[in-house]
Structure formats: C-alpha cells, structure tokens
Amino acid sequence: MKILVLNCGSSSIKYQLFDIDDNGHSVLAKGLLERIGLEMGEFTHKWNGEKHYEQLPIPNHTVGISIVLNALLDENHGVIKSLDEIGAVGHRLVHGGEKFTKSVLIDNSVMELMEELIDLAPLHNPACMAGVKAVTELLPNVKQGGCFDTAFHSTMKPEAYLYPIPYEYYDKYRVRRYGFHGTSHKFVAENAAKFVGKDWNDQKIITCHLGSGASIAAVQNGKSVDTSMGFTPVEGLMMGSRTGDLDLGVFMYIAEKEGYDLKQMNTLVNKKSGLIGITGDKQDMRDVRAGKEAGDERATYAFDMFKHRVKKYIGAYAAVMNGVDIIVMTGGIGENAWFMRGPILENMEYLGVKIDMEANNATMGEARIISTPDSKVTVVVFPTDEEYMIAKDTYDIVKGL
C-alpha cells in the first residue's frame, strides 16, 4: 500500500510517500514546502537520488498539497501514474490532549474534537487540521490516519503529569504535562532496544531527542513514565530559541520591568531565548560550537548550558526509574553532533556509563553503539523516523477496512 505522510506546520509541509506492507517499507519520494502564505514559496522534491527545486506562490495548504500531488504524478520526477495508487494519507497531529491516546482513523468526530483542542496548541493544531481538510478536498475517497505527538506520553501517572498549581485549573482547563515528540521517542526506544538485542518491554530507556526542539523521555517497560516537555513545548531542555525550564518569577519580573504584554513574553520565551538568546545570533549547534572554539564567551556559555541541562535530565530520569539500561541519542544534534554527545555522556560513571569516544566521534546519522563493551548502560545513536511511524500506524489502521 502506498501511504502519503504529511507533517503540516503553520507555513510549511513536509511529506514522504511510502510503499509499505507487512514485510517492510520503502520511501518513493519526499520533500518540503516552505513559506506558505507569503508572496513566494519554496518547493523541494526528492526521488530516486534526484532533486527538484523551485520557487512559486503557495497561498495556502490546499494549494501546497496539490503541488505535492502534482509532483508525485509529474512525468519527469513523479513516482506514481495515478492518484488512485495512494491507499491512505497519514498526518502528524501535534496535540491530542487527553482525548487521543493512540493513532486514529480521521473522521468528522475526530475533527470536531480537534477543534476543541485548538486552545492547547494554537500554533500547531490549526495547521494540522488544514492539511486534513486539504486532503479531504483533493482526495475525497482516501482514508486518513492521525498520529498524535502527545499520545505516547499518555501513560504517565498523575505524579508525573500534574502541576503543583491549584487543582481547579486541571479540572477546568486540563492544564497538565502532555509532552511532545512522542512519535520519535516511541520509535527510537523500541527500535534501538531491538538494535542491541533487547525487548523494550523489559528495559529502562532514556531517549534524548535533541535538535532545535529538544526533549527527553523516561521509557520503562515500553511506556513513557516522564518527559521533559510539558503543557507546551517550551518546558524542559534549553532549545534553539525556547527557554526550557524557567523560574516563573523571572517571567513576571521581566514583563514588569520591560512593560511587555503576554504576546511579547510568548515571543520572548519561544523565539528569542535558548541558544539564540544566549549567543545573540546562533541557533544551530554547529555555529555555537564554532563560536566556542573561536573563543566567543557567550557561545561557550550556550554550549555548556545545553550540555549541563541534558546531563541533568538523564540523571533525574535514571532516579525516576531506579536505573537505566539504554540511553538513546537521536534528533539532529543527537544523531550528528558528536562534539556535544561526548561532553554530555562523559563523567557519568556513577550510572555505569562508559563511552567509547572513538566510536562516538566517528558516528554521524547512523545507528551505532557508542558505549564500551564493559559499560553497564548501553548508549546508542539511533536515527529517528517519525514519518515511518506515522505511515506504519496509518497502514495498521486502514489495512483491515
């Protein structure tokens, strides 16, 4: 079955076309549309080792998805002969609240519930829903599956997901920790364990999804028991432009001193903080490293702060699970930034972690064990594949219909 996977942001669409069955899968094509809604958009399409790029107007998500479908059919860079070959479409849906704890077949009732959840993810859920509506318009007879970022973390217990604020706000507004990157955490926990010859259902695993957005999860016996992101993706680790954990007193102090309203403070904590907030001009970890090596004091601060916070969460989650068997590094930084992985993982002998620095320094974007043979904890670099997880869940949902 051919399944088109869509990951719709407010001004972008990432996509992959999979050919999948019970025995395996392959990627036929993938690409990215950016700057949707602006005067001129950008479109990148990849297939068979080839690449097509063009600039063109992309006024909305419906036009964007029609561009994707036309590319898949194109006589020069297409990979299918007819849209009838697309058996289903799978969507990344960011926030499922407490209503969605697993991937679902999308129907009118799901869309109605998604409308109710917009307040929980005002930047993300409308874009996701726009993608669903566009597919409904363009491919009205094709089944659609939805895979929620928050679903994997729905197994957390109240002690992990409740906030120490008046309980009435949980009752009234469902203010609690939801966690994100769940599709990635689930994929790498299960498959990295398999990679090292273990069953994730009897392992204590710490998954580190480190990129511009970053989060860590404690996965015990195949279930998420805690995660660093919270009610929104702002909480937890220091990120490319987000604060991560922050004393709320600082938030109120700056707002009062600067005369900022809530919208301005939202911009500050989401877009002007993290790595770029400390360095002033560097959001990519490679640039932060280069700045540190050049003697830039603020880049050095940012590098060391990121390392410190990841290391701290690993220790915290080992305490929560009473130990750890496997640590997984994934995401853009986790998979490729060997220069950050090493400092994060060194000096953790108290946990039984011993790193093979030669293996670590030689590993970029490939599955590999980077701990020593005598390390009590197996440390694995494992590339994430959220799109495949969405395709697989969608396939499992629709194949029996």
C-alpha angles and dihedrals in degrees: 000000000000112000125187113211119204128193106187122194127181091270104009144057124203116192144178131185112216131192102208140170139153091285101051146299145251133200112237098181142345139182152148137247116199139181093033110182095023126106093267128019133197128232127193120182125182129190136154092358090306129114134209122191132179142157117231140143113281104180097174145353095271091058089044094054091045087055089053093050092048090050091052088053098040115126091226104041104009125119102195134052098213138016086235086077090070104093097184144347122230123202133201104228112191108203125032096163112199092316098075120048098160141023114288145196104254115236136148093282091054091050091050091052090047089056089056090053097053091100089061093054109016094165098044113030097057090054091049091049091048088059092051092048092048092053090047088055097043100035104025095168098048120101117236130209127199125210115193124215089213099047099087091056093054088097092071115117123237091259088063101038105037120090121221094245127108106306091227089078090060090047094047104033106012091241104178143115111292103164127209140221084059094146090055095044091051094047097049095040093054097039099040088053089051089048091059093043099259136121110237089214091076100034137093105225133181112200118198113197099188121180139102083311110039137187140159128214135196107220116188122181092344096311134100109243098172140358136186102233114078141184085338133014090260097084126084126024126031106261141188094283104349126092101226113198111012135173103248088217087068090053092053094041094054092044091053096043095046097035091236122166123219093269091055092047090049088056091048096054096039105037111015103043137065117052094347091047093056099038097036094221111025124089099152115081091223090059091046090053092048090051091050092050089050090055098256104160096205093048088052090052091050093048093049094044092054092048092047095052096048091048090049093053092048089055092046094052092047086057092048092053096036091243141349132247101183134023115196124199116200142148127066094305097032093052101038113018099084087163089065098037093058097054091044094053102037121096093029097117090126086072093045093254116149118173127208096219093192090057091043094051093049096050123095124157097340135105108258142144109241099178122094121258090252095050112120089212120055111223115201134186104211126173113233122230110190092163092058091050089053091048092048094048091047091048091050091049099049105031093082097045 
